Amino acid sequence: MSTPTKPRQDAETAQAARGMATARRGGPPWAGMGQPAEKASDFGPSARRLMGLLRPERIGVVVVLVLGVVSVTLNVIGPKILGHATDLIFAGVIGRQLPAGQSADQAVAAARAAGDDTTAALIQAQGVVPGVGIDFRALGLVLLGVIALYLVAALFGYAQGWLLNGVVQRTIYRLRRDAEAKLNRLPLSYFDGQQRGEVLSRVTNDIDNVSTSLQQTMSQLITSLLTVVGVLVVMVLISPLLALIALVTVPLSLLMTRAIAQRSQGHFVAQWRHTGALNGQIEEAFTGHELVRVFGRRREVEQAFEAKNDDLYAASAGAQFVSGIIMPAMMFIGNLNYVAVAVVGGLRVASGAMSLGDVQAFVQYSRQFTQPLTQAASMANVLQSGVASAERVFALLDAPEQSPDPEVPAVRTERRGRVAFEHVSFSYRPDVPLIRDLSLVAEPGQTVAIVGPTGAGKTTLVNLIMRFYELDGGRITLDGVDTAAMTRADLRTGVGMVLQDTWLFGGTIHDNIAYGRPGATREQVLEAARATYVDRFVHSLPDGYETVIDEEASNVSAGEKQLITIARAFLADPALLILDEATSSVDTRTEVLVQRAMAALRSDRTSFVIAHRLSTIRDADLILVMEAGAIVEQGTHRELLAARGAYWRLYDAQFAGAAQE
């Protein structure tokens, strides 16, 4: 079955479906600019929902947390052990300067007698042994223990990062899968009101940004929070007074981070919104670059690009500047904390209340305490950017879906292709009625041609058969079964559709034709190609049927593309065939040949043919003339000409007028 991508709508129906967004897929590349910005969700709910995506990975997250706890615990113990090494060195240096044979108490008493209370306090606090130098054996064991400790901590940290990467990538895999599945469940009306570049930006750029943000922030935040808790416990054990001094800066840091983050969040939301808008504008301009040049609108497109690029620049610069203030502000607060700890710690050592090693360890802990806070604050801009992207992805995932298939679907017992419209009503918008109380029957084997002026609802009629849109009233039956009671897959199986807007994917010509019937043999593909005259031009290509069609299908002409799509429908061998201006891009001679092929294809099957060139549908069994969504005339070519009504006026405008000119 030919895949109905980019279905062409009539002007009036497209306007109704798209509202004020204009016909983006068929309109000029600069259409739809200046739309109102969408309102962003709150940071908190979006962040919680983003974290909720990790729920299937909760076992992995628990393991990551355990590994993080072990790694951080070992790293936290390190400075305390190094402080002991400092005490050994200091005690050895002081001990060698004291006379051998004295006891520590005698050395303290001698120092106090000399009026040197500071030295006495140091000797007493450091456990100095007079006359004994540095114990290098004990010092070596301590340093080897620290090296081993940090090595094991690094291994646990590496394992944590490796597991976390798997957790994040599997989460993003599911998010991409959900986004892809969501796109397949969205109604056609959703894409009518969205730029393709904007949708692509959500499922590519935004999801990639969510992945990067999760990878960076989760690793940093887990390590930072565990480090803060571990370091705080050890600092309280070493010196409650110095721990209190270090804690004074925490509320100040949190308040400052929150104030800056609130201001930058809006900038990040705007940044990714403008990124999507710019992608949409670029995609439209690139797709229609030939029309842009033909109509001399290059400067207008450039100005639109510059305006959107300026908006993105302003939003990005604002987001990075405001969020960039966090890091220097936190470093300033951390330095103030460092100075306070160093001064008070020095006084405590001088008074003998603390050992020099404990003060050294505490200075390291104060750095370890403020550094994760600074890192967490610096991650705020990454997290905000990720949440802003997540909001856009969630907006896609929350978009209203097409109605689900029935739980117990009706199944056709026969596939003859009888189509009946029974009092069908449809409108893209409730206030703009389009099709009202339409009834008709297409019998098996009949060719039903649909003609009428632009905007009459011709394409809408066949879109309703395919259930691209849901009816407002009445019903459509296929072989006596209500199409609304069938699954969409069952409905569309056995239906061949050839659109005026051809769609070919990147692959060989053989693969594009074989798309119409999965599992088709090469001989069946070649037979369909010969029947639809694809075989004639394929042999002029260097690689024949193995010629690879590039991304834009620019290496085959518009007429050749249409022939390939007709061959695809021919191969599907459908019971119901829908042709929407299917030969509009082929030359007259080829059109005659293709019409013969399609006449053979239409035998014993129902066909709906939409045509503006009335010469192509003279042999139709039934011609429907539509105006403003209603069938105003129906009959054969001869009957309608004899009636001298709407069809006669169309025919006269095409042929009699041309002859007179």
NORPEJO-V552292 format. One line per field, one symbol per residue. ss: DSSP state (a for helix, b for strand, c for the rest). psi: psi as a letter, one per 30 degrees, with the letter a starting at -180 (. if undefined). burial: b if it has 9 or more other C-alpha atoms within 8 Angstrom, else e. Layout:
# NORPEJO-V552292
ss->???
psi->???
burial->???
This chain:
# NORPEJO-V552292
ss->ccccccccccaaaaaaaaaaacccccccccccccccccccccaaaaaaaaaaccaaaaaaaaaaaaaaaaaaaaaaaaaaaaaaaaaaaaaaaaaacccccccaaaaaaaaaacccaaaaaaaaaacccccccccaaaaaaaaaaaaaaaaaaaaaaaaaaaaaaaaaaaaaaaaaaaaaaaaaabcaaaaacccaaaaaaaaaaaaaaaaaaaaaaaaaaaaaaaaaaaaaaaaaaacaaaaaaaaaaaaaaaaaaaaaaaaaaaaaaaaaaaaaaaaaaaaaaaacaaaaaacccaaaaaaaaaaaaaaaaaaaaaaaaaaaaaaaaaaaaaaaaaaaaaaaaaaaaacccccaaaaaaaaaaaaaaaaaaaaaaaaaaaaaaaaaaaaaaaaaacccbcccccccccccccccccbbbbbbbbccbccbccbbbbbbbbccccbbbbbbcccccaaaaaaaacccccccbbbbbbccbbaaaccaaaaaccbbbbccccccccbbaaaaaacccccccaaaaaaaaaaccaaaaacccccaaacbbccccccccaaaaaaaaaaaaaaacccbbbbbcccccccaaaaaaaaaaaaaaacccbbbbbcccaaaaccccbbbbbbccbbbbbbcaaaaaaaccaaaaaaaaaaaaaaac
psi->kkkikhkklleeeeeeefbgflieffalfgkglglkkkkllleeeeeeeeefffefgeeeeeeeeeeeeeeeeeeefeeeeeeeeeeeeeeeeeefflklflleeeeeeeeeefgieeeeeeeeefhkjkfkakjfeeeeeeeeeeeeeeeeeeeeeeeeeeeeeeeeeeeeeeeeeeeeeeeffklffeffgkkeeeeeeefdeeeeeeeeeeeeeeeeeeeeeeeeeeeeeeeeeejeeeeeeefefeeeeeeeeeeeeeefeeeeeeefeeeeeeeeeeeeeeegfeeeeeghgeeeeeeeeeeeeeeeeeeeeeeeeefffeeeeeeeeeeeeeeeeeeeeeeeeefgflleeeeeeeeeeeefefeeeeeeeffeeeeeeeeeeeeeeeeeffkkllkllkeilkkkflifgkkkkjhkkkkekefikdkkhkklkjlkfkjjkjlllkgfgeeeefeeefhflklflalkkjhfkkffflkeeeefkgkkkjlejljkljaleeeeefffjkgkleeeeeeeeefggefefeffkegbfgkkkleghfglleeeeeeeeeeeeeefhlfkkkjjhfgfglleeeeeeeeeefeeefkglkkkjkkfjfffgegkekkkjkkhgkjflkaleeeeeefhbeeeeeeeeeeeeeee.
burial->bbebeeebebeebbbbbbeebbbbbeebbbbbeeeeeeeeeebeebbeebeeebeebeebbebbbebbbbbbbbbbebbbbbbbbbbbbbbbbbbbebeeebebeebbbebbeeebebbbbbbbbbebbbbbbbbeeebeebbeebeebbebbbebbebbbebbbebbbebbeebbebbbebeeebbebebbbbbbbbbbbbbebbbebbbbbbbbbebbbbbbbbbbebbbebbbeeebebbebbeebeeebeebbeebbebbbbbbbbbbbbbbbbbbbbbbbeebbeebbeeebeeebeebbeebbebbeebbebbbebbbbbbebbbebbeebbebbbebbbebbbbbebbbbbbbbbbbbbbbbbbbbbbbbbbbbbbbbbbbbbbbbeebbeeeeeeebeeebbeeeeebbbbbbbbbbbbbeeeebbbbbbbeebbbbbbbbbbbeebbbbbbebbbbbbbbebeebbbbbbbbbbebbbbeebeebbbbbbbebbbebbbbbebbbbbbeeeeeebbbebbbbbbbbebbbeeeebbebebbeebeeeeebbbbbbbbbbbbbbbbbbbbbbbbbeebeeebbebbbebbeebbeebbbbbbbeebeebeebbbbbbbbbbbbbbbbbbeebbeebbbbbbbbbbbebbeeee
